[in-house]
Amino acid sequence: MPVIVVVRPGATEFDEQQRIQGTLDLPLSEKGVAQVERMASLLERYLIDRLYSAPGEPARTTAGLLGERLGVSPKEYDNLRGRDEGLWQGLTHEALKRKQPRLYRQWVETPYAVCPPGGELLESVIERCGPMVARLQALRGAVAVVAPEPVAQVLSCLLRGLDPAAESAWQPLEPGQAEVIEIGSAGATPNVWGERVALLGEEQLVATSPMAAGVTTGPVTTDSSNQEGRGGRE
């Protein structure tokens, strides 16, 4: 039974400044590095034996730090690259909200319906994530996927059998946050309850996803006897 951990890269200076990053290639900030180091310690219990990553400095560095701690070599996939936010890249959220309040609100609440000028439709992101989702659903053991938002949320929705275009399904990860998704054995059906591993300042917090409100779930375990080695698998 596969366990898939969707990880958003640690924070960059743009994240801390509330700027739209898109495909801009920025290094992790000191805060971001600390987030990833703490995340790695939380993920050790899942016995990760595969690690996939989006291209770009934030995801690449995050995957590298996680891989060192977990003993897994990351493999990069271009289809996991960040969404091109076009002319909005580099703008602060506050500036865009002030200039185009209605469009900004729609972009945040229903990203599927808005394409930044010169940017990429979310429909294209969903299409290019399809092959990766199929690959993940066919795996055994535990795998981590490092991808920026909104790509991380598209992966999460598709794995959980939800429509990424539905406003109710949209629960973006914060920088340095991860969601754990267990795939059921019956027809590789995603377990919708998942689990979010959040980091609040220096405090570590494990919390169930918003969809699992009122439901208590136990820790996810994997059968290590089915693993064929760590670090070199695709």
PyMOL commands that set and color helices and strands:
alter all, ss='L'
color gray80, all
select helices_A, chain A and resi 13-16+30-46+57-70+78-80+86-88+93-99+101-109+111-113+122-137+151-159+167-169+186-188+210-212+224-226
alter helices_A, ss='H'
color red, helices_A
select strands_A, chain A and resi 3-7+50-53+75-76+142-146+178-182+195-200+203-207
alter strands_A, ss='S'
color yellow, strands_A
deselect
rebuild
show_as cartoon
